[in-house]
Amino acid sequence: MPFSEFGLEDGILRAIKKVGYVRPTPVQAAAIPKVMRGDDITAIAQTGTGKTAAFVLPMLHQLSLRKAENKLHGTLALILAPTRELAIQITESIHSYGRHLSIRVAAIYGGVDENSQIRAARKGANIIVATPGRLIDLLERHKLDFSRLEVLVLDEADRMLHMGFLPDIETIVAALPKRQRRQTLMFSATFPREVESLAKRFQHDPKRVQVGAKNNPAETVKQAIYEVPPHLKDAMLLALLKDETFTRVLVFVRMKDGANRLTEILRKEKISVTRLHSGRTQEKRQKALADFKQGAVRVLVATDLAARGIDIDGVSHVVNYDFPVNPEDYIHRIGRTGRAEHEGEAISFVPKGDLNLLGILEMAIGQRLPRKQLRGFDYYAKSPAIEAAPAKKDWRKRTREREVAKPQKPTARPPKAAAKKFPNSR
Ligand code: AMP
């Protein structure tokens, strides 16, 4: 089905053509007709499936009809998203799809000065894209007017709940026109009970849109598990990065400190790298993302902050340096590659201590992930730290080993040493 069959306004069709979309993605084909009819929808769609356009295009269509009748006043649509980055990205998409329309958009998110955001909203923003924290702050201070609101979008609903935004969302929704008087569109990569309950309370007879199997990672991503002891993760990452097909690599770690440490290590090895985590200023976060998107750096080391919604074209590989704590995060992380039907690869490092998490993930997605071994990699090497501080009971043996195995820098092939076999490597 071509885009022209949705009955979208001509300016929108021209914009779509300009960005190069030839046909709708499955979630667009399923959702757009329902949204155009005015239905509430609950869409379960992986990231990277084109879901932003699925709600933005019909929204722009409705607003441009109003505009044509000279009846476009006030804020008619609110889009809530979990992170600043995603809010910015959605705003950019609205600008791009709405380039031929004069619809006003304001983005409201924390970490930057609020005054310009308030001004943009008050100047008559027809669409507001916001993160819940900053929005609630402005709402409580009566800086925003949602009395005319007609469309509410909850994007990445599961992620927002996971981040603890439920009370904020409840307060925001309570300040909007009643559900019978607005259209509520909910998008979520997974559909846990909490999201279901949100749908029941906030929506009015919603239609379900489901693309791909529930809770299943994007089908275009090749997945592999590398069982590796924690002290060899750096060496393994460096070994993988020797492969030139790793052109744009997103590496996920659990903690900010871990992101800083790993970035330093990669930098020392002359790998172009930047980092994205909540400990950095908004400006630095945006620069890191822009550098990575434009290909100015090859590797982006990120915490889960970057896992949701961020649209980065051509990520060749996602590496879970630290295994994600819950299956939802795994699905979102690997969804950063293989976007819009391009092939991608997701590699997860799983030390022995994380095998239980792997088991939980495999149960959740109903699939055993392929185990792989990196050819030529020494799984039995000791880490520099262990070499430097040998356990007392076999100090003599270790001292002998150190004499033969001097170089201590983690390399693709660390010095061989007679360590105990890592029990879970195959
Ligand atoms: P999203 O899931 O909305 O973040 O979109 C993921 C990527 O798919 C973005 O880079 C979009 O520009 C792209 N995209 C969205 N719709 C289409 C389409 N119909 N054809 C090709 N690419 C698309």
Residues whose N, C-alpha, C, O or C-beta is under 5 A from the ligand:
A	BS01	AMP	Y21 V22 R23 P24 T25 Q46 T47 G48 T49 G50 K51 T52 A53 G309 D311 R339 A340
